[in-house]
């Protein structure tokens, strides 16, 4: 992470925001996971996961269909685990949570990365 942070500070195209790189380096996350409110992880077998951790299956999109799975979810229930989870190191999860919180620097970094494509 030190190397990625150094490269980012040199202006090289490292997509991760500085906040993520620093928190990963210091092994302390200061965010509330909001990924279950934003997207599902759906591997090739069709299992819809509300989190990347094992045991967070919400159904199978091949069997039930995504619309049915979403309809059965209680969004308030999705907030509870995220309010207490700060152990994820998956950049997509952490940085999406930053953007959801409207944290200025990570949000600007995300829009910069998307705009460059």
C-alpha positions in Angstrom: 0.0 0.0 0.0 2.9 2.3 0.7 4.0 1.9 -2.9 0.5 2.6 -4.3 0.2 5.6 -2.1 3.6 6.9 -3.3 2.7 6.3 -6.9 -0.6 8.1 -6.5 1.1 11.0 -4.8 3.5 11.2 -7.9 0.4 11.6 -10.0 0.4 8.2 -11.6 -3.0 6.6 -12.4 -3.8 4.6 -9.2 -7.6 4.3 -9.1 -8.0 3.9 -5.3 -8.5 7.0 -3.3 -5.9 8.1 -0.8 -8.3 7.6 2.2 -8.7 3.9 1.3 -4.9 3.4 0.8 -4.2 5.1 4.1 -6.8 3.2 6.1 -5.7 -0.1 4.6 -2.1 0.7 5.4 -2.9 1.6 9.0 -5.3 -1.3 9.3 -8.2 0.8 10.6 -11.4 1.5 8.7 -13.5 4.5 9.5 -16.6 3.8 7.4 -20.0 2.1 7.6 -20.6 -0.5 4.9 -23.3 0.6 2.5 -22.7 -1.9 -0.2 -25.9 -4.0 0.5 -27.9 -0.8 -0.3 -26.0 -0.2 -3.6 -25.2 -3.5 -5.3 -25.1 -7.3 -5.1 -22.2 -9.6 -5.8 -23.4 -12.3 -8.2 -20.8 -15.0 -9.0 -21.2 -17.3 -12.0 -23.4 -19.8 -10.1 -26.1 -17.1 -9.8 -26.0 -16.7 -6.0 -26.9 -13.1 -4.9 -24.6 -12.0 -2.1 -25.3 -8.9 -0.1 -21.8 -9.0 1.1 -18.5 -10.6 0.0 -18.2 -12.5 3.3 -19.5 -16.1 3.3 -23.0 -16.7 4.6 -24.6 -13.6 3.1 -26.6 -15.2 0.4 -30.0 -13.7 -0.4 -31.1 -16.1 -3.1 -30.2 -17.3 -6.6 -30.9 -15.0 -9.5 -31.0 -18.0 -11.9 -33.8 -19.7 -9.9 -35.8 -16.8 -8.4 -34.8 -13.8 -10.6 -33.2 -10.6 -9.5 -36.5 -8.7 -9.3 -38.0 -11.3 -6.9 -34.9 -11.3 -4.7 -34.9 -7.5 -4.4 -38.6 -7.4 -3.6 -38.1 -9.8 -0.7 -35.4 -7.7 0.9 -36.0 -5.4 3.8 -33.6 -2.5 3.2 -33.6 -1.5 6.9 -32.3 -5.0 7.7 -29.4 -4.4 5.3 -28.2 -1.4 7.3 -27.7 -3.3 10.6 -24.6 -5.4 9.6 -23.1 -2.5 7.7 -23.3 -0.2 10.7 -20.9 -2.4 12.6 -18.7 -3.9 9.9 -15.3 -2.2 9.3 -13.2 -5.2 8.4 -13.6 -5.4 4.7 -10.6 -4.7 2.6 -12.3 -5.1 -0.8 -11.7 -1.7 -2.5 -15.1 -1.7 -4.3 -16.9 -2.2 -1.0 -15.0 0.4 1.0 -14.9 3.1 -1.7 -18.5 2.6 -2.6 -19.3 3.2 1.1 -17.3 6.4 1.1 -19.2 7.7 -1.9 -22.5 6.7 -0.4 -21.6 8.8 2.6 -20.7 11.7 0.2 -17.1 11.8 1.5 -15.7 14.6 -0.8 -12.3 13.3 -1.7 -13.2 9.7 -2.4 -16.3 10.8 -4.3 -14.2 13.2 -6.5 -11.7 10.4 -7.0 -14.4 8.0 -8.2 -15.8 10.6 -10.6 -12.3 11.3 -11.9 -11.7 7.7 -12.5 -15.0 7.2 -14.3 -14.6 10.3 -16.4 -11.2 9.2 -17.6 -12.7 6.1 -19.3 
